[in-house]
């Protein structure tokens, strides 16, 4: 079973202990929350987007069928499995008619229970992924249109600023304002580039690549402030990757730029490459401001940003490109203690 979070609701303490134990033993990577009443469950459901909910039908106060109706109103895409007693067929029918994903009959068949929950979680995660892809497709079209409309006017402004700086005396007050204007045009141009990268994300043109060499090439092209100390721990003679060189270069540029921006007063930027039993990886770590826990799950979402400048596409583009090339990206961070982004790829198959 893939990593997921589920909620179990039951007023029976023995069942509240037994079911999570069953799931932890038979479904690795599963986080399980429990509640002993429907009212307590609703408080959890209001703040947590669970992958599935399991509830007994017969409970004091609000019963499982009433809870199901509330879940359907609050979280219509969250599958709910209801537990019924032996022979309670009418309740099972009511549950299914009310929108339950499945009903589990007591005494609980643990194999069937785990299999049904696994199917429910997969259904939820696929639904979530389809919605995200639809959203990304729309944002991609929007980003492409906006960026093309902005690129030409920005080029005209930049050329005009360049001309004015050439004809005005260096000590002219207007010239100092032109410097500010030029910096802001450059910043806006970088945003337009992010928009274009997001809109143009397409199938990778994969070729064999040296991960450590790609890191060095990327660093040569990126200007970093003198206040940032770069520490490289690049393994030599690594197995080759099978990736799109330009796309991985864009990923590395985004991660390194993001790390540098997290250290406005300077700090240490550490880049490491290595291989282990799971493949190859590159890690980009900084000693900057870190990421608050409530933001960690959102930083790869398009348009999410905590920065005063920028539109929140850099990390979203990086994640899309990594996954398009068969890899995965993770982050470890603590507010005030820096962040570490790790990108993992499988080793390229040996050539004959």
C-alpha positions as CSV (number, residue, x, y, z in Angstrom):
1,X,0.0,0.0,0.0
2,X,1.3,3.4,-0.9
3,X,1.9,6.1,1.8
4,X,-1.4,7.4,2.9
5,X,-3.4,8.7,6.0
6,X,-6.6,7.1,7.1
7,X,-9.1,7.7,10.0
8,X,-10.8,4.9,12.0
9,X,-14.0,5.9,13.9
10,X,-15.4,3.4,16.5
11,X,-16.7,3.6,20.1
12,X,-15.2,0.2,20.8
13,X,-11.8,0.6,22.4
14,X,-10.7,-3.0,21.5
15,X,-11.5,-2.4,17.8
16,X,-9.8,1.0,17.9
17,X,-6.6,-0.8,19.0
18,X,-6.9,-3.9,16.9
19,X,-7.6,-2.3,13.5
20,X,-4.6,0.1,13.5
21,X,-2.4,-2.8,14.5
22,X,-3.6,-4.8,11.6
23,X,-3.0,-2.0,9.2
24,X,0.5,-1.2,10.5
25,X,1.5,-4.9,10.2
26,X,0.0,-5.4,6.7
27,X,0.1,-2.0,5.1
28,X,3.6,-0.4,5.4
29,X,3.8,3.4,5.2
30,X,0.2,3.9,6.4
31,X,-0.5,6.6,9.0
32,X,-3.6,5.8,11.1
33,X,-5.6,8.3,13.2
34,X,-8.4,7.1,15.5
35,X,-11.5,8.7,17.0
36,X,-14.1,7.2,19.5
37,X,-17.0,9.3,18.2
38,X,-18.4,10.7,15.0
39,X,-18.3,14.3,16.5
40,X,-14.6,14.0,17.2
41,X,-14.1,12.5,13.7
42,X,-15.8,15.5,12.1
43,X,-13.3,17.9,13.8
44,X,-10.4,15.9,12.3
45,X,-12.0,15.6,8.9
46,X,-12.5,19.4,8.8
47,X,-8.8,20.0,9.0
48,X,-7.3,16.8,7.4
49,X,-7.7,15.5,3.9
50,X,-7.7,11.7,4.6
51,X,-7.2,9.1,1.9
52,X,-9.9,7.0,3.4
53,X,-12.2,6.8,6.4
54,X,-13.4,3.7,8.2
55,X,-16.3,3.9,10.6
56,X,-18.6,1.6,12.6
57,X,-22.3,2.2,11.8
58,X,-23.7,1.7,15.3
59,X,-22.3,4.3,17.7
60,X,-24.0,6.4,20.4
61,X,-25.0,9.9,19.3
62,X,-24.3,10.4,15.6
63,X,-24.0,7.0,14.0
64,X,-21.9,5.9,11.0
65,X,-24.6,6.6,8.4
66,X,-25.0,10.2,9.7
67,X,-21.2,10.6,9.7
68,X,-21.2,9.3,6.1
69,X,-23.6,12.0,5.0
70,X,-21.4,14.7,6.7
71,X,-18.3,13.3,5.0
72,X,-20.0,13.3,1.6
73,X,-20.8,17.0,2.2
74,X,-17.4,18.0,3.5
75,X,-15.1,15.7,1.5
76,X,-17.1,14.2,-1.3
77,X,-14.0,12.6,-2.9
78,X,-12.9,10.8,0.3
79,X,-13.9,7.1,0.3
80,X,-15.7,5.8,3.4
81,X,-15.8,2.2,4.5
82,X,-18.6,1.3,7.0
83,X,-18.4,-1.6,9.4
84,X,-21.7,-3.5,10.0
85,X,-22.6,-6.4,12.3
86,X,-23.3,-9.9,11.0
87,X,-26.7,-10.1,9.3
88,X,-27.3,-6.3,9.2
89,X,-27.9,-6.4,5.4
90,X,-30.4,-3.5,5.4
91,X,-27.8,-1.2,7.0
92,X,-25.2,-2.4,4.4
93,X,-27.7,-1.4,1.6
94,X,-28.3,1.9,3.2
95,X,-24.6,2.5,3.5
96,X,-24.0,1.8,-0.2
97,X,-27.0,3.9,-1.3
98,X,-25.6,6.7,0.9
99,X,-22.3,6.7,-1.0
100,X,-20.1,4.4,1.1
101,X,-17.2,2.9,-0.8
102,X,-17.7,-0.5,0.8
103,X,-19.0,-2.2,3.9
104,X,-17.0,-4.5,6.2
105,X,-19.0,-7.1,8.0
106,X,-18.2,-8.3,11.5
107,X,-16.4,-10.5,12.4
108,X,-13.9,-8.6,10.3
109,X,-12.0,-10.6,7.6
110,X,-8.6,-8.9,7.9
111,X,-7.5,-9.9,4.4
112,X,-10.6,-8.5,2.8
113,X,-10.5,-5.4,5.0
114,X,-6.9,-4.5,4.0
115,X,-7.6,-5.3,0.3
116,X,-10.7,-3.1,0.3
117,X,-9.0,-0.3,2.1
118,X,-6.1,-0.5,-0.4
119,X,-8.5,-0.2,-3.3
120,X,-10.2,2.8,-1.7
121,X,-6.9,4.6,-1.2
122,X,-5.7,3.9,-4.7
123,X,-9.0,5.3,-6.0
124,X,-8.6,8.4,-3.9
125,X,-5.1,9.0,-5.0
126,X,-5.8,8.5,-8.6
127,X,-8.7,10.9,-8.4
128,X,-6.4,13.5,-6.7
129,X,-3.8,13.0,-9.4
130,X,-6.3,13.4,-12.3
131,X,-7.6,16.7,-10.8
132,X,-4.0,17.9,-10.4
133,X,-3.2,17.1,-14.0
134,X,-6.3,18.9,-15.2
135,X,-5.2,21.9,-13.1
136,X,-1.7,21.8,-14.3
137,X,-2.8,21.6,-17.9
138,X,-5.0,24.7,-17.4
139,X,-2.1,26.6,-15.7
140,X,0.3,25.6,-18.4
141,X,-2.0,27.1,-21.1
142,X,-2.5,30.2,-19.0
143,X,1.3,30.6,-18.3
144,X,2.2,30.2,-22.0
145,X,-0.3,32.9,-23.1
146,X,0.8,35.4,-20.4
147,X,4.5,34.9,-20.9
148,X,4.3,35.4,-24.7
149,X,2.3,38.6,-24.1
150,X,4.9,39.9,-21.6
151,X,8.2,38.9,-23.3
152,X,8.1,41.4,-26.2
153,X,7.2,44.5,-24.1
154,X,9.9,43.6,-21.6
155,X,12.5,43.4,-24.4
156,X,11.5,46.9,-25.6
157,X,11.8,48.3,-22.0
158,X,15.2,46.7,-21.5
159,X,16.5,48.1,-24.8
160,X,15.2,51.5,-24.0
161,X,16.8,51.5,-20.5
162,X,20.1,50.4,-22.1
163,X,19.9,53.3,-24.6
164,X,19.1,55.9,-21.9
165,X,22.0,54.8,-19.8
166,X,24.3,55.2,-22.7
167,X,23.3,58.8,-23.4
168,X,22.8,60.1,-19.8
169,X,25.7,61.1,-17.7
170,X,26.7,58.5,-15.1
171,X,26.0,60.9,-12.2
172,X,22.6,61.8,-13.4
173,X,19.8,61.2,-10.9
174,X,17.6,59.7,-13.6
175,X,20.4,57.2,-14.3
176,X,20.1,55.8,-10.8
177,X,16.4,55.2,-11.3
178,X,17.2,53.5,-14.5
179,X,19.4,51.0,-12.6
180,X,16.4,50.2,-10.4
181,X,14.2,49.9,-13.5
182,X,16.7,47.5,-15.1
183,X,16.9,45.3,-12.0
184,X,13.1,45.0,-11.9
185,X,12.9,44.3,-15.6
186,X,15.4,41.5,-15.1
187,X,13.4,40.1,-12.2
188,X,10.2,40.2,-14.3
189,X,12.0,38.5,-17.1
190,X,13.0,35.6,-14.8
191,X,9.3,35.2,-13.8
192,X,8.4,35.1,-17.5
193,X,11.1,32.4,-18.0
194,X,9.5,30.4,-15.2
195,X,6.1,30.7,-16.8
196,X,7.5,29.5,-20.2
197,X,9.3,26.6,-18.5
198,X,6.1,25.6,-16.8
199,X,4.1,25.9,-20.1
200,X,6.7,24.0,-22.2
201,X,7.2,21.0,-19.9
202,X,7.1,18.2,-22.4
203,X,8.4,14.6,-22.9
204,X,12.1,14.4,-22.0
205,X,14.7,13.7,-24.7
206,X,16.7,11.2,-22.6
207,X,20.4,10.5,-23.0
208,X,23.1,9.0,-20.8
209,X,24.4,11.6,-18.4
210,X,27.1,12.1,-15.7
211,X,25.3,13.5,-12.6
212,X,28.3,15.2,-11.0
213,X,29.3,16.7,-14.4
214,X,25.8,18.2,-14.7
215,X,26.1,19.8,-11.3
216,X,29.5,21.4,-12.2
217,X,28.1,22.7,-15.5
218,X,25.1,24.2,-13.7
219,X,27.3,26.0,-11.1
220,X,29.4,27.5,-13.8
221,X,26.4,29.2,-15.3
222,X,24.8,30.4,-12.0
223,X,26.1,33.6,-10.4
224,X,26.1,33.3,-6.6
225,X,26.7,36.0,-4.0
226,X,30.2,36.2,-2.5
227,X,28.5,35.7,0.9
228,X,27.6,32.2,0.0
229,X,30.2,29.4,0.5
230,X,29.8,26.5,-1.9
231,X,30.8,23.0,-0.6
232,X,30.8,20.2,-3.2
233,X,30.8,16.5,-2.3
234,X,30.5,15.1,-5.8
235,X,31.2,11.4,-6.2
236,X,33.3,10.4,-9.2
237,X,32.7,7.4,-11.5
238,X,29.0,7.2,-10.8
239,X,26.8,5.0,-12.9
240,X,25.2,7.0,-15.7
241,X,21.7,8.5,-15.6
242,X,19.2,8.3,-18.5
243,X,17.7,11.8,-18.4
244,X,17.0,14.9,-20.5
245,X,20.2,17.0,-19.9
246,X,18.4,20.3,-20.3
247,X,15.5,19.4,-18.1
248,X,17.8,18.1,-15.3
249,X,19.9,21.3,-15.7
250,X,16.7,23.3,-15.1
251,X,16.0,21.3,-12.0
252,X,19.5,21.9,-10.6
253,X,19.3,25.6,-11.4
254,X,16.0,25.9,-9.6
255,X,17.1,24.1,-6.5
256,X,20.4,26.0,-6.3
257,X,18.7,29.3,-6.9
258,X,16.1,28.5,-4.3
259,X,18.8,27.6,-1.8
260,X,20.7,30.8,-2.5
261,X,17.5,32.9,-2.0
262,X,17.0,31.2,1.4
263,X,20.3,32.8,2.5
264,X,20.0,36.5,1.9
265,X,22.6,37.2,4.5
266,X,24.9,34.5,3.3
267,X,25.6,30.9,4.4
268,X,26.7,27.5,3.2
269,X,25.4,25.8,0.1
270,X,26.2,22.1,0.0
271,X,25.7,20.0,-3.1
272,X,26.3,16.2,-2.9
273,X,26.0,13.4,-5.4
274,X,26.2,9.7,-4.6
275,X,24.9,6.2,-5.4
276,X,23.3,3.6,-3.2
277,X,21.1,0.5,-3.6
278,X,18.1,2.6,-4.7
279,X,19.9,4.4,-7.5
280,X,21.6,7.8,-7.8
281,X,20.9,11.0,-6.0
282,X,21.8,14.6,-5.8
283,X,21.2,16.7,-2.7
284,X,21.1,20.5,-2.4
285,X,21.3,21.8,1.1
286,X,21.4,25.3,2.6
287,X,21.8,26.9,6.0
288,X,19.0,29.4,5.4
289,X,15.7,30.3,6.8
290,X,14.1,26.8,6.4
291,X,10.5,25.9,5.7
292,X,7.7,26.0,8.2
293,X,6.0,22.6,8.8
294,X,2.7,23.9,7.5
295,X,4.3,24.9,4.2
296,X,6.4,21.8,3.6
297,X,3.6,19.9,1.9
298,X,2.7,22.8,-0.4
299,X,6.1,24.0,-1.7
300,X,5.8,21.9,-4.9
301,X,2.4,23.2,-5.7
302,X,2.2,25.7,-8.6
303,X,1.8,29.3,-7.5
304,X,2.5,28.6,-3.9
305,X,5.2,30.9,-2.5
306,X,6.2,32.4,0.8
307,X,8.6,34.9,-0.9
308,X,7.9,38.6,-1.3
309,X,9.1,38.3,-4.9
310,X,8.3,35.5,-7.3
311,X,5.2,33.6,-8.3
312,X,5.9,30.1,-6.9
313,X,6.6,28.1,-10.1
314,X,10.3,27.2,-9.7
315,X,9.9,24.2,-7.4
316,X,6.7,23.1,-9.2
317,X,8.6,23.0,-12.5
318,X,11.5,21.2,-10.8
319,X,9.1,18.5,-9.5
320,X,7.4,18.0,-12.8
321,X,10.7,17.7,-14.7
322,X,12.1,15.2,-12.1
323,X,9.0,13.0,-12.3
324,X,9.0,13.2,-16.1
325,X,12.5,11.8,-16.1
326,X,11.6,8.9,-13.8
327,X,12.9,10.4,-10.6
328,X,11.5,11.7,-7.3
329,X,12.2,14.8,-5.2
330,X,11.9,15.1,-1.4
331,X,12.6,17.8,1.1
332,X,13.8,17.9,4.7
333,X,13.6,21.2,6.5
334,X,13.1,23.0,9.8
335,X,12.3,26.7,10.3
336,X,15.5,28.6,11.0
337,X,17.8,25.6,10.3
338,X,18.0,25.3,6.6
339,X,16.6,22.9,4.0
340,X,17.8,19.8,2.1
341,X,16.3,18.9,-1.3
342,X,17.1,15.4,-2.6
343,X,16.5,14.2,-6.1
344,X,16.7,10.4,-6.8
345,X,16.9,8.6,-10.2
346,X,17.3,5.0,-11.2
347,X,20.6,4.0,-12.8
348,X,20.5,3.8,-16.6
349,X,20.4,0.3,-18.0
350,X,23.8,-1.0,-19.2
351,X,24.4,-0.8,-22.9
352,X,25.2,-3.9,-24.8
